[in-house]
Amino acid sequence: MPQDIYDKIMMIAKRRGFIYPSFEIYGGIAGFYDYGPLGSQLKNNVENLWRKFYLLKDNCIEISTPTITLYEVLKASGHVEEFTDLTVDCNQCKRSYKVEDIIKKGISIEQAVKEDKIICPTCGASLHDAHPVNLMFTTTIGVGEGRKAFLRPETAQGIFTNFHLLYQYSRKKLPFGVVQVGKGYRNEISPRQGTLRQREFSMAEAEVFFDPQDKTHPYFDIIKDKELFLFDNEKDWIISVADAVKKKIINNQALAYYMYLTQEFLLSAGVDPKKFRFRKHAADELAHYATECWDAELNSERFGWVECVGIADRSAYDLNAHIIASNVDMYALRSFDEPREVSVTKLVPKMNILGPRFSGKAGKIKEQLEQMDAATVKKITVTIDGESIDIPKDCYDIVEMKEKQSGEKFVPHVIEPSYGIDRILYFILEHNYVEAKKKDEEYTILKLNPWVAPIKVGVFPLIGDDALVRIAKEIDRTLRNAGIATYYDEGGTIGRRYARMDEIGTPFCITVDHDSLTDQKVTIRDRDTTKQERKKIQDISTYIKGKISF
Amino acid sequence: MPQDIYDKIMMIAKRRGFIYPSFEIYGGIAGFYDYGPLGSQLKNNVENLWRKFYLLKDNCIEISTPTITLYEVLKASGHVEEFTDLTVDCNQCKRSYKVEDIIKKGISIEQAVKEDKIICPTCGASLHDAHPVNLMFTTTIGVGEGRKAFLRPETAQGIFTNFHLLYQYSRKKLPFGVVQVGKGYRNEISPRQGTLRQREFSMAEAEVFFDPQDKTHPYFDIIKDKELFLFDNEKDWIISVADAVKKKIINNQALAYYMYLTQEFLLSAGVDPKKFRFRKHAADELAHYATECWDAELNSERFGWVECVGIADRSAYDLNAHIIASNVDMYALRSFDEPREVSVTKLVPKMNILGPRFSGKAGKIKEQLEQMDAATVKKITVTIDGESIDIPKDCYDIVEMKEKQSGEKFVPHVIEPSYGIDRILYFILEHNYVEAKKKDEEYTILKLNPWVAPIKVGVFPLIGDDALVRIAKEIDRTLRNAGIATYYDEGGTIGRRYARMDEIGTPFCITVDHDSLTDQKVTIRDRDTTKQERKKIQDISTYIKGKISF
């Protein structure tokens, strides 16, 4: 069977140390992969490049929160109810399937379920009783009954639940962005598509908080004339960022800004611009929290167009949900130009009733009542010293009154660019994989961008001569101490060694030869042009740094 | 109640954005912490410094494997049986405790259990039935019964289970080291000690594979005259690395080399050398896999000496365990200088019996039998096309014979430096926390090493004048584009702004004043000396880079 590009890449990936199937010595399990020595460095480099875009270019802040997440958080965020896949089980072969994966093309899920058209792809049985299955991994914190928890399905909730602290860190100014880079989990029913659908994956997410009345971005002007590659589900467009916003193709500046930042990041990381586009979600595709979403899609020879980044307008959905569930003040404040008289609904405790009824606790109850938002109050329960107390309606009045205010509270909106790092890593490999022939011998080159290449320089003595080896090893060590990842190799012909480095995407190779002993120079060979230059040994480190720094 | 240093640091940590208790808006839970914007950068910087030591100085390779780990892996490694804490439950107040945490000082666990001396610290009840409780978080992969899995208690197993692939990557040469930086999990019974005992924590581990006949290290000579700070449970020693090995205080070069590397790393990261020591584990302290272990301990004003790094000789324990459990060849090969005649025990399949009995499968059975290690064979079961088949003893002979061999297989030994990143981060804060007074006003300085400081430069316009603000913002953006983390601040007096930067450990502050408009220079102030220098704007980036690069 002829191998397709995915097979070829996974074969090189395993042989050379980019990606290994996890737990292989125990038979493995779908949806888990290890990054080997080269894959792990590629991943570090891509994540660090991402940080340069978000932390330095865009001035976001980064936080890091646990992967284990309390039930309460994901109940409030809607994931307990909504983070599901419609699933069918086969009674005959005892397997379960995601309905979407096994229905015929051109037929909708609803239709398949209604018309009883789901067939087991393994044994051919007719499958019924499609039901939603939650995709979060569950665990328990503590012994005995403990506390119910999940492995996070996204890093975003760790940011939302800290909004009040991060707003304070940002000195109460909007917009500000908060990123998180780390693991996410999704207990897929029966993952296919290899490394593109993992049960444990690496994400990089930014949650950028905006005043809903002002979704402009401070750096918008810098990029407004740049072009975006869009696809409206029918045809491709190339349109400037400013025009896309003006024509309401993209709803606001903020969304458009982060789409452009995403495009620039992906192309810098080495994605092929001809295999890149943004596609807008149709209304029935949107996640439960999103009002608008654009996917950055990358094209694979095997898999077609695949979502790698989602850029969503989550509006006030999540913060609202946590404010309601936790009763914590996570509002932002919008200052008025001058104080305004506004009519407010206030909750006024009646101490003449609270006092006799709750005696010592009345004061604390009064304090809590006064902090509540009268507009959202239905049934009131307060917690005093760990005791839960219902407060009947006769204990307070709800009063409409005029008040001078210098500003007003509101729930910020969120623009979220969410990156699937593992998918991006796969596409960097696929888009940069080149097959070539030299003297009838087939070989492959990974044309990785020097910024992300796992090894920056191969260092070779021309032959195994002691003097050459000593100099080569010295250069190797000097480069490493300067922070440059090297690969020292003295085995086989120089051609063989170049080929080994080409195959793993190393952009430069340095060869120490006999002339080096007298002229203190070495040959530097460029992977893509195959041109060779002679450079002074003492200048190499600076020269290479200039080539590999973003 | 007067605050001690831990309280003070945790207060600053929360107020300024280093560390937040996790899930606080839902009441929180012990053993989980978030890193805020500053904590997260401090963590990135410390982990990257660590990578410089292990990947560049020491030439290890890095891999990245899932946190969710199959049952089979941790069953084989001994964690299912051994990764436990002796626990008691209180029937009255329904809490559980780790026995070690609640017994009186000076009494051993064995004694306390035997003499019935365990008292509930909450209600005073007498507690019985101490029993081991496994500390791994459990989860299930897939729907229905799925497959049992744990959250990894250490990153090390992800390295051991890939040994054969990593050995191939390293071109079958020992020693070579493999590191992993990532999350580990420990479902503590009832964690105390705040951030020092977390249920989800960050680790950096190196597993360095050695030939057990040769535990020398290639870079040992470079560091052999350096001094180690040791504590033998009675007194402190300062002794050279070479002497410690010669006098057998430390058992081998490899262990001593990684102890020194650890010491150098911790001191570079900003640990106080006067609050640092290595302590050797007593025999009854050793983990189930270790033959020798030294802890790098750091001293805290509140907690005393605390283990932050463990450097263990794990011998062949883990690889052996996985070879036995998985039946996969994870041996290394030691070449002889010239071929040797050795006597070997071979398993010889009898085809005359296998043939008739297993017909079509006999060939595959023969192949499997020939690959088995005759020395360890007891009862043989092979798996052919998914079917498990017992092979009775009459189907093969075990034969002693002479054979010419060019080398021999062996199981490598492992030296493991294992770092608890969160503890190190806490100690960097505690050891660099300085209280001072200026004009009767108390303030604090974090004297963080510029290499690890989360913000490298504060950038201020002297006053809110448009011209100064424009230049300051330009400098800020230039520095960020050069990869330098900055904090732009135009609020309050310069003194106030310096104080804010001192409190979070920012080593440099740049002030743009009116002279800057004409002389194109700015003032750079050093946190520790408080000295101010004037520098050309165009030179700042290079100047700062020189100060903050390791």
Interface residues (C-beta under 8 A of the other chain):
Chain A: K14 R16 G17 Y20 S22 F23 E24 I25 Y26 G27 I29 G31 F32 Y33 D34 Y35 G36 P37 G39 S40 Q41 K43 N44 R51 K52 L55 L56 K57 N59 I61 E62 I63 S64 T65 P66 T67 I68 T69 L70 E72 V73 A76 T87 D89 S96 V133 F137 T138 T139 T140 I141 G142 V143 G144 R147 L151 G158 T161 N162 H164 L165 L166 Y169 R171 V178 K183 Y185 N187 I189 S190 R199 E200 H322 A325 S326 V328 M330 R480 N481 G483 A485 G491 S549
Chain B: K14 R16 G17 Y20 S22 F23 E24 I25 Y26 G27 I29 G31 F32 Y33 D34 Y35 G36 P37 G39 S40 Q41 K43 N44 R51 K52 L55 L56 K57 N59 I61 E62 I63 S64 T65 P66 T67 I68 T69 L70 E72 V73 A76 T87 D89 K94 S96 V133 F137 T138 T139 T140 I141 G142 V143 G144 R147 L151 G158 T161 N162 H164 L165 L166 Y169 R171 V178 K183 Y185 N187 I189 S190 R199 E200 H322 A325 S326 V328 M330 R480 N481 G483 A485 G491 S549
